[in-house]
Amino acid sequence: MGKERIAWVDLLKVVACFLVVFSHNCDPYVAVFDIDRSSFLAGVFSGSLTRSSVPLFVMMTGVLLLPVTRTMQQFYRRRIGRILPPLIFWSVALPLFYWLYINHVSPSANPAISPSDYTFPATVRRAATFIFNFNYTTTPLWYLYMLVGLYLIIPVLNAWLVQARKKDLQLFLSVWFFTLFIPYIKMFAPALGYEGNYGNMGIFGVCDWNEYGAFHYISGFTGYLVLAYYLVKYPLKLSLAKTLLYGIPLFLTGYAITSFGFVELQRYYPGNYAYLEIIWFFTGINVFMMTLPVFVIIQKLPVRPNRWLARTASLTFGIYLCHFFFVQVGYDLLTSVSLPVPAKIVSGAIFAFAVSALLVAAMKLWRPTRLFVE
């Protein structure tokens, strides 16, 4: 890719990474619910602004890796080989960080963290069972498991992409666009008389013995990969001014659905995360409405290659991996500070992002640790 394209992708990396850090700083305030309604609302309306973060990361993957120029074996070795060392390292390091911090520095003020859950045996168990899934201390690593799945399918998808016509891509994206409504179709189906299948409320063929419904293979984050490929190959023929004119209202509409929808769902299903997360799904229509404008606006910005931007962008993967721990530390430091909740969220995000960046920069200076942050 040309330098101009790399520059805007670098900016997109930094924006997406900061949004992730910002979102996790909102979570402790969202978690208080009706115990502190004003903090809850501040957390919801702040956190809802950031839902495009992960889809933007996925779209960057599509921009940077599609079309694939290596064999499948070479691609797997290079891409998945780079994911496994950080996954293993941070799956062990983060639980240890939490154990040291909570037991030897200061118990966290975060209501989601109970010191009794962070004994050394519990820490060892968390570190040892990462082969099955992430846990609370390694929450951001869910993305790495998902990313491995995308890497596995990219060479297969690539074989179709390189020969697909523009109309073929549009047809695929049209079907994928429909799947963005499925979480809400499933939510409202009971109101239309749907009673499920032997107690399972899945739709379109999903049941206890089958997780793979009609749209399983064409839904999810794969659509964001194809969308990014499409937008780079066939950029929108709009000026930056017109992109802003259409993009900002689209973003604000998606944001309004996301934030007010979360508040309404909390009112009907108080404390039920299974329902609350639906409105925050990364593959829901409202989050798509926020993601698309951010991507195309940054794509059209006249961003010039910049040394500091490039350096910061090179740190974003490592920042993503380790920031969650520093979010907890920042939250504890700000608990006793007399500031409005939105100011605490912003301050905590800046703190976690900056400290994580310093740690990653230091790790990149030493060859043995560089492997775990890039």
VENWOLIN-V378234 format. One record per residue. RES is the residue in one letter. OMEGA is omega as a letter, one per 20 degrees, with the letter a starting at -180 (999 if undefined). BURIAL is + if it has 16 or more other C-alpha atoms within 10 Angstrom, else -. Layout:
res->RES omega->OMEGA burial->BURIAL
res->RES omega->OMEGA burial->BURIAL
This chain:
res->M omega->r burial->-
res->G omega->a burial->-
res->K omega->a burial->-
res->E omega->a burial->-
res->R omega->r burial->+
res->I omega->a burial->+
res->A omega->a burial->+
res->W omega->r burial->+
res->V omega->r burial->+
res->D omega->r burial->+
res->L omega->r burial->+
res->L omega->r burial->+
res->K omega->a burial->+
res->V omega->r burial->+
res->V omega->a burial->+
res->A omega->a burial->+
res->C omega->r burial->+
res->F omega->r burial->+
res->L omega->r burial->+
res->V omega->r burial->+
res->V omega->r burial->+
res->F omega->a burial->+
res->S omega->a burial->+
res->H omega->r burial->+
res->N omega->r burial->+
res->C omega->a burial->+
res->D omega->a burial->+
res->P omega->r burial->+
res->Y omega->r burial->+
res->V omega->a burial->+
res->A omega->a burial->+
res->V omega->r burial->+
res->F omega->a burial->+
res->D omega->r burial->-
res->I omega->r burial->-
res->D omega->a burial->-
res->R omega->a burial->-
res->S omega->r burial->+
res->S omega->r burial->+
res->F omega->a burial->+
res->L omega->r burial->+
res->A omega->r burial->+
res->G omega->a burial->+
res->V omega->a burial->+
res->F omega->r burial->+
res->S omega->a burial->+
res->G omega->a burial->+
res->S omega->r burial->+
res->L omega->a burial->+
res->T omega->a burial->+
res->R omega->r burial->+
res->S omega->a burial->+
res->S omega->a burial->+
res->V omega->r burial->+
res->P omega->r burial->+
res->L omega->r burial->+
res->F omega->r burial->+
res->V omega->r burial->+
res->M omega->r burial->+
res->M omega->r burial->+
res->T omega->r burial->+
res->G omega->r burial->+
res->V omega->a burial->+
res->L omega->a burial->-
res->L omega->a burial->+
res->L omega->i burial->+
res->P omega->a burial->+
res->V omega->a burial->+
res->T omega->r burial->-
res->R omega->r burial->-
res->T omega->r burial->-
res->M omega->a burial->+
res->Q omega->r burial->-
res->Q omega->a burial->-
res->F omega->r burial->+
res->Y omega->a burial->+
res->R omega->a burial->-
res->R omega->a burial->-
res->R omega->a burial->-
res->I omega->r burial->+
res->G omega->r burial->-
res->R omega->a burial->-
res->I omega->a burial->+
res->L omega->r burial->-
res->P omega->r burial->-
res->P omega->r burial->+
res->L omega->a burial->+
res->I omega->a burial->-
res->F omega->a burial->+
res->W omega->r burial->+
res->S omega->r burial->+
res->V omega->a burial->+
res->A omega->a burial->+
res->L omega->r burial->+
res->P omega->r burial->+
res->L omega->r burial->+
res->F omega->a burial->-
res->Y omega->a burial->+
res->W omega->r burial->+
res->L omega->a burial->+
res->Y omega->a burial->+
res->I omega->a burial->+
res->N omega->a burial->-
res->H omega->r burial->-
res->V omega->a burial->-
res->S omega->r burial->-
res->P omega->a burial->+
res->S omega->r burial->+
res->A omega->a burial->+
res->N omega->a burial->+
res->P omega->a burial->-
res->A omega->a burial->-
res->I omega->r burial->+
res->S omega->a burial->-
res->P omega->a burial->-
res->S omega->r burial->-
res->D omega->a burial->-
res->Y omega->r burial->+
res->T omega->a burial->-
res->F omega->r burial->-
res->P omega->r burial->-
res->A omega->r burial->-
res->T omega->r burial->+
res->V omega->r burial->-
res->R omega->r burial->-
res->R omega->a burial->+
res->A omega->a burial->+
res->A omega->a burial->-
res->T omega->r burial->-
res->F omega->a burial->+
res->I omega->r burial->-
res->F omega->a burial->-
res->N omega->r burial->-
res->F omega->r burial->+
res->N omega->a burial->+
res->Y omega->a burial->-
res->T omega->a burial->+
res->T omega->a burial->+
res->T omega->a burial->+
res->P omega->a burial->+
res->L omega->r burial->+
res->W omega->a burial->-
res->Y omega->a burial->+
res->L omega->r burial->+
res->Y omega->r burial->+
res->M omega->a burial->-
res->L omega->r burial->+
res->V omega->r burial->+
res->G omega->r burial->-
res->L omega->r burial->+
res->Y omega->a burial->+
res->L omega->a burial->-
res->I omega->a burial->-
res->I omega->r burial->+
res->P omega->r burial->+
res->V omega->r burial->-
res->L omega->a burial->+
res->N omega->a burial->+
res->A omega->r burial->-
res->W omega->a burial->-
res->L omega->a burial->+
res->V omega->r burial->-
res->Q omega->a burial->-
res->A omega->r burial->-
res->R omega->r burial->-
res->K omega->r burial->-
res->K omega->r burial->-
res->D omega->r burial->-
res->L omega->a burial->+
res->Q omega->r burial->-
res->L omega->r burial->-
res->F omega->a burial->-
res->L omega->r burial->+
res->S omega->r burial->-
res->V omega->r burial->-
res->W omega->r burial->+
res->F omega->r burial->+
res->F omega->a burial->-
res->T omega->r burial->+
res->L omega->r burial->+
res->F omega->a burial->-
res->I omega->r burial->+
res->P omega->a burial->+
res->Y omega->r burial->-
res->I omega->r burial->-
res->K omega->a burial->+
res->M omega->a burial->-
res->F omega->a burial->-
res->A omega->r burial->-
res->P omega->r burial->-
res->A omega->r burial->-
res->L omega->r burial->-
res->G omega->a burial->-
res->Y omega->a burial->-
res->E omega->r burial->-
res->G omega->a burial->-
res->N omega->a burial->-
res->Y omega->r burial->-
res->G omega->r burial->-
res->N omega->a burial->-
res->M omega->r burial->+
res->G omega->a burial->+
res->I omega->r burial->+
res->F omega->r burial->-
res->G omega->r burial->-
res->V omega->r burial->+
res->C omega->a burial->+
res->D omega->a burial->-
res->W omega->r burial->-
res->N omega->r burial->-
res->E omega->a burial->-
res->Y omega->a burial->-
res->G omega->a burial->-
res->A omega->a burial->-
res->F omega->a burial->+
res->H omega->a burial->-
res->Y omega->a burial->-
res->I omega->a burial->-
res->S omega->r burial->+
res->G omega->a burial->+
res->F omega->r burial->+
res->T omega->r burial->+
res->G omega->r burial->+
res->Y omega->r burial->+
res->L omega->a burial->+
res->V omega->r burial->+
res->L omega->r burial->+
res->A omega->r burial->+
res->Y omega->a burial->+
res->Y omega->a burial->+
res->L omega->r burial->+
res->V omega->a burial->+
res->K omega->r burial->-
res->Y omega->a burial->-
res->P omega->r burial->-
res->L omega->a burial->-
res->K omega->r burial->-
res->L omega->r burial->-
res->S omega->r burial->-
res->L omega->a burial->+
res->A omega->r burial->-
res->K omega->r burial->-
res->T omega->r burial->+
res->L omega->a burial->+
res->L omega->r burial->-
res->Y omega->a burial->-
res->G omega->a burial->+
res->I omega->r burial->+
res->P omega->r burial->-
res->L omega->r burial->+
res->F omega->a burial->+
res->L omega->r burial->+
res->T omega->r burial->-
res->G omega->r burial->+
res->Y omega->a burial->+
res->A omega->r burial->+
res->I omega->a burial->+
res->T omega->a burial->+
res->S omega->a burial->+
res->F omega->r burial->+
res->G omega->r burial->+
res->F omega->a burial->+
res->V omega->a burial->+
res->E omega->r burial->-
res->L omega->r burial->+
res->Q omega->r burial->+
res->R omega->a burial->-
res->Y omega->a burial->-
res->Y omega->a burial->-
res->P omega->r burial->-
res->G omega->a burial->-
res->N omega->a burial->-
res->Y omega->a burial->-
res->A omega->r burial->-
res->Y omega->a burial->+
res->L omega->a burial->+
res->E omega->a burial->-
res->I omega->a burial->+
res->I omega->r burial->+
res->W omega->r burial->+
res->F omega->r burial->+
res->F omega->a burial->+
res->T omega->r burial->+
res->G omega->a burial->+
res->I omega->a burial->+
res->N omega->r burial->+
res->V omega->r burial->+
res->F omega->a burial->+
res->M omega->r burial->+
res->M omega->a burial->+
res->T omega->a burial->+
res->L omega->a burial->+
res->P omega->a burial->+
res->V omega->a burial->+
res->F omega->a burial->+
res->V omega->r burial->+
res->I omega->r burial->+
res->I omega->r burial->+
res->Q omega->a burial->+
res->K omega->r burial->+
res->L omega->r burial->-
res->P omega->a burial->-
res->V omega->r burial->+
res->R omega->r burial->-
res->P omega->a burial->+
res->N omega->a burial->-
res->R omega->a burial->-
res->W omega->r burial->-
res->L omega->r burial->+
res->A omega->r burial->+
res->R omega->r burial->-
res->T omega->r burial->+
res->A omega->a burial->+
res->S omega->a burial->+
res->L omega->a burial->+
res->T omega->r burial->+
res->F omega->r burial->+
res->G omega->r burial->+
res->I omega->r burial->+
res->Y omega->a burial->+
res->L omega->a burial->+
res->C omega->a burial->+
res->H omega->a burial->+
res->F omega->r burial->+
res->F omega->a burial->+
res->F omega->r burial->+
res->V omega->r burial->+
res->Q omega->a burial->+
res->V omega->r burial->+
res->G omega->r burial->+
res->Y omega->r burial->+
res->D omega->a burial->+
res->L omega->a burial->-
res->L omega->a burial->+
res->T omega->a burial->-
res->S omega->a burial->-
res->V omega->a burial->-
res->S omega->r burial->-
res->L omega->r burial->-
res->P omega->a burial->-
res->V omega->r burial->+
res->P omega->r burial->+
res->A omega->r burial->-
res->K omega->a burial->+
res->I omega->r burial->+
res->V omega->a burial->+
res->S omega->r burial->+
res->G omega->r burial->+
res->A omega->r burial->+
res->I omega->r burial->+
res->F omega->a burial->+
res->A omega->a burial->+
res->F omega->a burial->+
res->A omega->a burial->+
res->V omega->r burial->+
res->S omega->r burial->+
res->A omega->r burial->+
res->L omega->r burial->-
res->L omega->a burial->+
res->V omega->r burial->+
res->A omega->r burial->+
res->A omega->r burial->-
res->M omega->a burial->+
res->K omega->r burial->+
res->L omega->a burial->-
res->W omega->a burial->-
res->R omega->a burial->-
res->P omega->a burial->-
res->T omega->a burial->-
res->R omega->a burial->+
res->L omega->a burial->+
res->F omega->a burial->+
res->V omega->r burial->+
res->E omega->999 burial->+
